[in-house]
């Protein structure tokens, strides 16, 4: 039997109306039955005087029952921040400062106030007064909030009840202090997995000294033909690990692939591929940054770094293509992975 909130979604496009009671039931249904969502959009934040406007890219992921992740970044990858909430704790990763720390969720009164999930929680409360307006073929929901420095907020939904825009206001008759315009909303499609919240994997990536200086894009394996890079990425020939994510910096010819063994987040490997501008001279300068150990494996000269948080091997696959493998599982696992790259 179809649940009530699914019936509402199916019925609304035809009737072109939405009541306050239906909003509450839709939000309650999402809290009870939504397995996951993945949102992408643009975030605009104004300063307290409404003079300066800062713009960011934003991604929000949710996995039932209590995992939330928000990525906020600008064109400068050093500005990237990642927030991961689980129950009442928030882990914060700051790329530019190379910091990772945890605080209670209650100590972030405004940082996470634009979460779609928190908006759903407010709308699910039947005591919340919701003003519903028709906006072309969309629905505009206005709620007097008066919490966390927010006087009211507006959520715009399309006729399939997917988020289009969220605006947060500190004052009446003033521009919104924060606005999220969603360009992609994927709800309940099982596109979010537990490895999206793996803190150990994030720590490894943040501590890596091989970061591209540009905004990253995400590609599926089937879309590799669309990459605007000057080399064809290697795909390891292994049946033990599955490719879970691919991040690409087209400007610097940089590709990072995340692999997972089954659903075991402890069995993860990152493969980075980067075409260098100056043959091996740039690789030599990188090798001098740390106390690497030289290893010869299958006629390939490797540089090996044993860090307390991860193990890393890097080498020149061709005269200009540098490969890096990062894993928390030790050198043996990495060498097995090296063998699968031909």
C-alpha positions in Angstrom: 0.0 0.0 0.0 1.3 3.4 -0.9 2.1 5.6 2.1 0.1 8.8 2.6 3.0 11.1 1.8 3.7 9.3 -1.5 0.0 9.6 -2.4 0.2 13.3 -1.7 3.2 13.6 -4.1 1.3 11.7 -6.9 -1.9 13.7 -6.4 -0.5 17.3 -6.1 0.7 17.9 -9.7 -2.9 17.2 -10.9 -4.8 19.3 -8.3 -2.3 22.2 -8.2 -3.1 22.9 -4.5 -1.4 22.3 -1.2 -2.8 22.8 2.3 -1.0 23.3 5.6 -2.2 19.9 6.8 -0.7 18.3 3.7 2.6 20.1 4.3 2.8 18.6 7.8 1.9 15.1 6.6 4.5 15.4 3.8 7.2 16.4 6.2 6.2 13.7 8.7 6.3 11.1 6.0 9.8 12.1 5.0 11.1 11.8 8.5 9.6 8.4 8.9 10.3 6.9 5.5 13.0 8.8 3.6 16.1 6.6 3.3 18.5 9.2 1.8 18.8 12.3 -0.2 21.5 14.2 -2.1 21.2 17.9 -2.8 23.4 20.3 -4.7 23.1 24.0 -5.1 24.4 27.5 -4.6 24.6 29.1 -1.2 24.6 32.9 -0.7 25.3 34.4 2.7 25.1 38.1 3.5 27.0 39.7 6.4 25.3 41.3 9.3 25.0 44.7 7.6 23.7 43.1 4.4 26.6 44.8 2.5 28.8 41.9 1.4 27.5 38.8 -0.3 29.5 35.6 -0.2 28.8 32.8 -2.6 29.5 29.1 -2.3 28.7 25.7 -3.8 26.9 23.4 -1.3 26.1 19.7 -1.2 24.0 18.1 1.5 23.6 14.4 2.0 21.3 12.5 4.4 21.3 8.8 5.2 18.6 7.3 7.5 18.5 7.4 10.4 20.8 10.1 11.6 23.7 10.8 9.2 24.0 14.2 7.7 26.9 15.7 5.7 27.2 19.2 4.3 30.1 20.3 2.0 30.6 24.1 1.5 33.2 25.3 -0.9 34.1 28.1 -3.3 36.3 28.3 -6.3 39.3 28.1 -4.0 39.5 24.6 -2.7 41.2 25.9 0.4 37.9 27.4 1.5 36.2 24.0 1.6 34.5 22.9 4.8 32.8 19.6 5.5 30.3 19.1 8.4 29.2 15.6 9.4 26.5 15.2 12.0 25.7 12.0 13.7 23.2 12.1 16.5 24.2 15.1 18.6 27.8 15.5 17.5 29.3 17.5 14.6 32.6 16.7 13.0 34.1 19.7 11.1 36.8 19.4 8.5 38.4 22.6 7.2 40.6 22.1 4.2 42.5 25.5 4.3 43.4 25.2 7.9 43.9 21.4 7.7 41.9 21.1 10.8 39.5 18.4 12.1 37.6 18.8 15.3 34.3 17.8 16.9 31.7 19.9 18.8 28.2 19.3 20.1 25.6 20.0 17.5 23.9 22.6 19.7 27.0 24.8 19.5 26.4 25.5 15.8 23.3 27.8 16.0 23.7 29.2 12.5 26.3 27.1 10.7 23.8 24.3 9.9 20.6 26.3 10.1 20.1 26.0 6.3 19.9 22.2 6.3 17.0 20.8 4.4 16.5 18.1 7.0 16.2 20.6 9.8 13.5 22.5 7.7 11.6 19.2 7.3 11.8 18.7 11.1 10.2 22.1 11.7 7.5 21.5 9.1 6.7 18.1 10.6 5.6 19.8 13.8 1.8 20.2 13.5 2.0 23.2 15.8 4.1 25.0 13.2 2.1 27.6 11.3 2.8 27.3 7.6 1.6 29.9 5.1 1.2 28.2 1.7 1.2 30.2 -1.5 1.1 29.2 -5.2 4.1 30.4 -7.1 3.6 29.6 -10.8 3.7 25.8 -10.7 5.6 25.7 -7.4 4.6 26.0 -3.8 6.1 28.7 -1.5 6.0 27.8 2.2 6.6 30.6 4.8 7.2 29.9 8.5 7.7 32.4 11.3 10.6 30.7 13.1 12.1 33.1 15.7 14.9 30.8 16.6 18.7 30.8 16.1 18.6 34.4 15.0 16.2 33.5 12.2 12.9 35.4 12.2 11.3 33.5 9.4 12.2 31.2 6.4 10.7 30.4 3.1 11.0 27.0 1.3 10.0 26.8 -2.3 9.0 23.3 -3.6 8.3 22.2 -7.1 5.0 20.4 -7.9 6.7 17.1 -7.1 7.6 18.5 -3.7 11.3 18.6 -4.3 13.2 21.6 -2.9 13.9 24.5 -5.3 15.0 27.3 -3.0 15.4 28.1 0.7 15.6 31.6 2.1 16.4 32.5 5.7 15.5 36.0 7.0 16.8 37.7 10.2 14.5 40.7 9.7 11.3 41.6 7.9 11.7 43.8 4.8 15.4 43.0 4.6 17.1 40.7 2.1 17.6 37.1 3.2 20.8 36.5 5.2 21.2 33.1 3.6 19.8 31.6 0.4 20.2 28.1 -1.1 19.2 27.6 -4.7 19.1 23.9 -5.4 20.2 22.7 -8.9 19.9 19.0 -8.1 17.7 17.2 -5.7 17.8 13.4 -5.5 15.5 11.9 -2.9 15.3 8.3 -1.8 17.3 6.9 -4.7 20.0 5.1 -2.7 22.7 7.3 -4.1 24.2 8.1 -0.7 26.2 5.4 1.1 27.9 5.0 4.4 31.3 5.7 2.9 30.2 9.3 2.3 30.4 9.8 6.1 33.6 7.9 6.7 35.7 10.2 8.8 38.9 8.1 8.4 38.7 8.5 4.6 38.2 12.2 5.0 41.1 12.6 7.3 43.3 10.8 4.8 42.2 13.1 2.0 42.7 16.2 4.1 46.1 15.2 5.2 47.2 14.3 1.6 49.8 16.7 0.2 48.4 16.2 -3.3 45.4 18.6 -3.5 44.4 20.3 -6.7 44.0 24.1 -6.5 40.5 24.2 -8.1 36.9 23.2 -7.5 36.2 19.5 -7.8 33.6 17.9 -10.0 32.0 14.5 -9.5 31.7 12.0 -12.3 30.2 8.5 -12.6 32.3 5.9 -14.3 29.9 5.9 -17.2 30.7 9.6 -17.8 34.5 9.3 -18.1 34.2 10.1 -21.8 33.0 13.6 -20.9 36.1 14.5 -18.9 38.1 17.4 -20.2 41.5 16.1 -19.2 44.5 15.3 -21.3 44.8 11.6 -20.3 42.7 8.6 -19.9 42.4 7.6 -16.3 43.5 4.1 -15.3 40.8 1.8 -13.8 42.3 -1.0 -11.7 41.4 -4.5 -12.8 40.2 -5.9 -9.5 37.1 -7.7 -8.4 37.8 -7.1 -4.7 37.0 -3.4 -4.7 34.2 -1.3 -6.2 34.6 2.2 -7.5 32.4 4.4 -5.3 33.3 7.9 -6.2 35.3 9.9 -8.7 36.3 13.6 -8.2 37.9 15.5 -11.0 39.8 18.8 -11.4 39.9 19.4 -15.1 42.0 22.5 -14.9 45.0 20.6 -13.3 44.4 17.2 -14.9 43.7 15.7 -11.5 41.5 12.6 -10.8 40.7 11.0 -7.5 38.9 7.7 -7.2 37.5 6.2 -4.0 37.2 2.4 -3.8 35.5 0.3 -1.2 35.5 -3.4 -0.5 31.9 -4.4 -0.2 30.3 -2.2 2.3 33.2 -2.3 4.7 34.3 1.4 5.2 37.5 0.2 6.8 38.5 -1.4 3.5 38.9 1.8 1.5 41.5 2.9 -1.0 42.0 6.3 -2.7 43.6 6.3 -6.2 44.8 9.7 -7.4 46.1 10.4 -10.9 47.7 13.6 -11.9 49.4 14.6 -15.2 52.4 16.8 -14.4 53.5 19.8 -16.5 57.2 19.2 -16.2 57.9 15.5 -16.4 59.7 14.0 -13.4 61.2 17.3 -12.1 57.9 18.2 -10.3 57.7 14.6 -9.0 61.2 14.9 -7.6 60.4 18.1 -5.8 57.3 16.4 -4.2 59.4 13.4 -3.2 61.7 15.7 -1.2 58.8 17.0 1.0 58.8 14.0 3.3 60.9 11.1 4.4 59.8 8.6 1.7 61.1 5.1 1.5 62.1 3.9 -2.0 60.7 0.5 -3.0 61.1 -1.5 -6.1 58.0 -3.5 -6.9 57.4 -5.4 -10.2 60.1 -3.4 -11.9 58.4 -0.1 -10.8 60.2 2.4 -8.5 57.8 3.5 -5.8 57.9 6.1 -3.0 56.3 4.9 0.2 55.2 7.0 3.2 54.1 5.4 6.4 52.0 8.0 8.3 50.3 7.2 11.7 46.9 7.7 10.0 47.5 6.2 6.6 49.9 4.6 4.2 50.7 6.1 0.8 52.6 5.0 -2.3 53.3 7.2 -5.3 55.1 6.6 -8.6 55.4 7.8 -12.2 53.2 5.5 -14.3 54.4 7.3 -17.5 56.8 10.1 -18.1 54.2 12.7 -17.0 51.5 10.7 -15.2 51.9 10.5 -11.4 49.8 7.9 -9.5 49.1 7.9 -5.7 47.4 5.3 -3.6 46.3 6.1 -0.1 45.0 3.4 2.3 44.7 2.8 6.1 45.4 -0.9 5.6 49.1 -1.0 5.1 51.7 -1.5 2.4 50.7 -5.1 1.4 47.1 -4.0 0.5 48.5 -1.1 -1.5 50.9 -3.3 -3.4 48.1 -5.6 -4.3 46.3 -2.6 -5.7 49.4 -1.5 -7.6 49.4 -4.8 -9.4 45.9 -4.3 -10.6 46.9 -1.1 -12.5 48.2 -1.8 -15.9 
